[in-house]
Amino acid sequence: MTQREHFLSLGQLPEVSTQARVLLSSQTSDWEYQFAYEQLEKSLTSFISKQSGLKDLFLLSRSGRILLSTNPTHIGKYKPLAQYSEVTQEPTDTFVSNFYRSPETGKPTITFATPVLKDTDKRLGMLVVNLNLERIDEIIQEHTGIKEDCETYLVGKFGSGLSQRNVLISAKRFGSVAFPEGIDSEGIAKAMDGSNDQGLYDNYRGVPVIGVYRWLKAWDVALLVEMNQSQAFEPARRLARSIWLMGMVLAEVLAVAMFLIARRLTQPIVAIIYTATQVAAGNLSSTAPVLTENEIGILARVFNQMIEQLRFLYTGLEEQVEERTAALRQANEQLRVEIAERRRAEQAAEAANHAKSQFLTNMSHELRTPLNGILGYTQILQHYSDLTPQQKEGINTIHTCGNHLLTLINDILDLSKIEAQKMELYPHDFHFPHFLRVVTQMCQIRAQQKEITFTYQPHEPIPTIVYADEKRLRQVLLNLLGNAIKFTHTGGVTFRVSVIRHQPFVISQQQTTNNQQQTTNNKIRLEIEDTGVGIATEELNKIFEPFEQVGESNHKSEGTGLGLAITQKIISLMGSQLQVQSTLGVGSTFWFELELPEASASMELEPAPSFQQIIGYQGKKQKILVVDDRWENRAVLVNLLEPIGFEVRETSNGEEGLEEAQRFVPDLVVIDLVMPGMNGWSLARRLRQLPQLQQTILIACSASVSEFDQLQSREVGCHDFLPKPIQVEDLFIKIQDYLELSWVYNSSKELVNQPLEVVADSGQGIEVNAIIPPPREELTILYDLARKGLIDNLIEQAAKLKAMDEQYLTFAQEIQHLAQGFQLKTIRKILKQYLESI
């Protein structure tokens, strides 16, 4: 039984508890108090004499006064009862203190206190004992039997609350100044948690040790026994060093023995290796020495037999090599002859292709040159108002035949490019719905002339901005739609556009839009269905062959039969294939599917070309210089430009054009590229070097329409390229764009860019009707709709202006006209000027 348990049992003895209650409840004059005092004193003295570790046993009243003590010097002194009673939760609880330094002895001490109760729950005082741990080091040494090279110590809790720490329970080291904050280690932490184990760790001094730790529950302390790892492992280290030295000696002995054995074994092998090296170098007369009769000796004999066989085979091989070499020389000679013949054939083919291309280029140039005069004058004459119906019909016939001839020339050139694999696609971003609407408008006119229906069925939503070759896609659609209209005499033609799939994808360097925005890949199906003459099943494969026209002779149309062949090739370049279904006498359906990347950014719509007759322009008079060696080409341009107010001058060669440009200082120069003497490229280069002509617009014009000519013209400084025969609409569009003009049309109601601007003098008296704008509020609404690109709402708002007041009729009609032509930029500019002028 421990000292703590002895003490607790003492407090429960009847003779002790009874006498303690008497002392704590009676007066000093009472004889019973004196008797209880003497009896309790004997009991405490007897108890403490039998317990060597107990130094002081005393009875403490509720007021904190020591009534009785085994140390007479303490009687009458006061010790606060609160330090023993307030830390216990119940009056019956026993108090056990942490280790502390006794103020009387300066030694490590533990205090036990048990309550003296009245009526089992009322505390009268405390019976207190101090346990002196002065001999704790000796007791541990005696009971554990640990050697001197080990450190054995007890660790307990000291202090309370946040200041509580682990301290050494030792008479010599208790409260050592070397560890004012207490001690700690892995072993101490585990032992204080109640663990009993051993391990390798750093002790409270930071020294690596082997430790064994136990938690002594009865004392609330941890016992640790530790030995320095360097001392513990020293025998093992000495043994390891001995083993290492013995291993080194044995290794040296073994190495010498192995060397001697290997030398004896490898000498014959080295001899064989040397012989093999000689044989490899071509010395087949060398033989390996047979030094032993074991397996190595057998290997040497077999090796010598192999050398003999090689010597025999080598002799026969030399003869075979000579024979094969002679055969190879003959074969090489034949191959050189064949290669030379093929090179000559390739050169002849290249020369033929070059001659063909040159012929087609020259033919195109020679045919386009007179066509420029023919089509140019027909376009001029078509605007004359004093022609008779027969004259107009004749001019229209000439114009139609000229356009047909131009189409044939273009088809032949396209086919030659495809066959030479020189046709390339030039994709860019363009407004897809607007593109489709313009194509359908062109075809609707042709369908109306034949009195058949034309239906456009777009399946929403159609991507807005796509990335493709707009020119070639327009060529494909116009060809297919033109064929459908051409071969349909009753019923109609239906053009369907639908989106099959939307798929977002990452933009790559090979396929990207110009604006580098987030892109969605759309698979678009374009389908043309007609109720025409149809195609027989056995003839479907022929329609895509060049110069082929199928069907009955009375149904065959004018042309070369190149349209579908070219269309198929272009669609193939776009990564798709043209499909067809047809029933003879019922109709045909052509369709193809394209992968068209869609850009997320918006773009400004180009104004749709106006087909009204232009009779003038607004603003100051503009000067234009025409440089062309053919008088008919100059005459076409002069007769087109002078009647609508331009000041035009002309020269017949480059040298004259350079001189005239310096004198005339034109706003725009139209330059023919192919001229004798100084050609158009040289002229453009010289003009760009003149300071007074740095801002002059240069437009190249040529019957040679190759991409090379167009690219070269831009490299020397031309702003644009105009192919011959010149189309009046294209010419006027380029002039309007570069000179920033606003045309005056024959209707005399075209909305002007500046209110009440005077029309340039064109030699004719042109009266422009006064345009009255609506109030500022209405102008603001229209400007906001135009800024947002809401074309339908813009047209609807203009219609409301018509109903509001007749004086706004002209203004509203022109807004509607421009909106139908997608000329949003022009509308915004005009409305802004009206808003600023009000």
Number of C-alpha atoms within 10 A of each C-alpha: 6 9 16 17 10 12 21 17 11 18 20 14 10 10 14 20 18 17 20 28 18 17 24 19 13 14 12 11 8 10 11 14 20 16 14 20 18 12 15 22 20 13 14 19 15 12 17 17 12 9 13 12 17 20 16 19 24 22 27 29 24 16 13 18 18 23 18 24 22 21 12 10 8 16 16 14 12 14 16 14 17 12 12 22 22 11 13 14 9 12 17 16 14 18 19 18 18 17 25 20 16 14 9 6 10 12 22 24 23 19 21 21 26 25 26 26 19 14 6 9 12 13 18 20 28 27 25 23 22 18 21 21 19 18 15 18 17 11 11 15 15 10 8 10 8 14 10 9 11 16 15 20 19 22 25 20 20 20 14 10 7 6 9 13 17 22 24 23 27 20 19 14 16 18 20 13 9 10 16 10 14 20 17 18 14 14 30 25 15 17 23 22 11 17 16 17 13 17 13 16 17 19 20 15 11 10 13 16 22 22 24 18 25 21 22 16 10 11 13 15 22 28 21 20 19 24 21 18 16 13 14 14 11 11 11 11 13 11 10 12 12 11 11 12 11 11 12 11 11 11 12 11 11 12 12 11 12 12 11 11 11 11 13 11 13 12 12 20 19 13 17 23 14 15 23 20 13 15 17 10 9 11 14 19 12 16 21 22 15 17 14 12 10 9 9 17 18 14 17 24 17 13 17 22 13 12 21 16 12 15 17 12 11 13 10 11 13 11 11 12 11 11 11 12 12 12 12 12 11 11 12 12 12 12 12 11 12 12 12 12 12 12 12 12 12 12 12 12 12 12 12 12 15 13 12 13 16 12 12 16 17 14 15 20 20 13 17 25 20 18 22 23 22 20 27 24 21 21 20 15 16 16 14 10 8 9 13 10 9 9 13 18 13 13 21 17 13 16 20 14 13 20 16 14 16 19 15 17 18 14 19 18 19 20 20 18 15 17 12 12 9 11 16 14 15 11 18 15 20 23 18 17 15 17 15 16 13 15 16 18 13 13 19 20 12 15 23 12 9 15 13 17 16 22 15 16 12 16 10 9 8 16 21 18 22 26 23 22 16 19 11 18 18 15 16 20 20 17 16 21 26 18 17 27 26 17 18 22 16 15 13 20 27 18 22 16 19 18 18 12 12 16 11 12 11 11 16 9 7 6 11 20 25 11 13 12 13 16 21 20 21 21 17 19 16 17 22 22 22 27 23 25 22 20 21 15 11 7 12 13 10 13 18 20 15 16 14 15 21 15 15 9 8 6 12 12 14 9 15 15 20 20 27 21 19 24 24 19 21 23 18 12 14 19 11 15 17 17 12 16 15 20 15 13 12 12 21 22 21 18 18 16 22 19 19 19 26 27 24 17 13 11 13 12 16 14 16 15 14 15 8 12 13 18 20 26 23 18 17 13 15 16 17 25 25 26 30 26 20 16 13 17 24 22 17 20 23 19 14 19 19 17 16 19 22 20 17 19 19 22 21 17 23 27 15 14 25 18 13 17 25 14 9 14 16 22 19 22 25 24 29 28 25 19 18 11 10 16 18 27 24 15 22 24 15 15 24 17 11 12 9 13 18 11 11 20 19 24 24 24 25 26 24 21 19 12 11 9 16 20 13 12 24 17 13 17 21 25 15 17 20 20 19 25 24 23 14 14 15 13 16 17 17 16 16 14 10 16 14 11 19 19 22 23 18 13 12 14 17 21 26 22 21 17 16 13 11 14 22 19 18 18 11 12 8 15 10 18 13 12 19 14 20 17 12 14 10 13 16 15 13 21 21 14 19 23 14 10 17 14 20 12 14 22 20 11 18 22 16 11 19 16 11 12 10 11 15 18 19 19 22 24 19 18 25 21 16 21 25 16 18 21 20 26 17 19 23 18 15 18 23 16 14 19 16 8 9 8
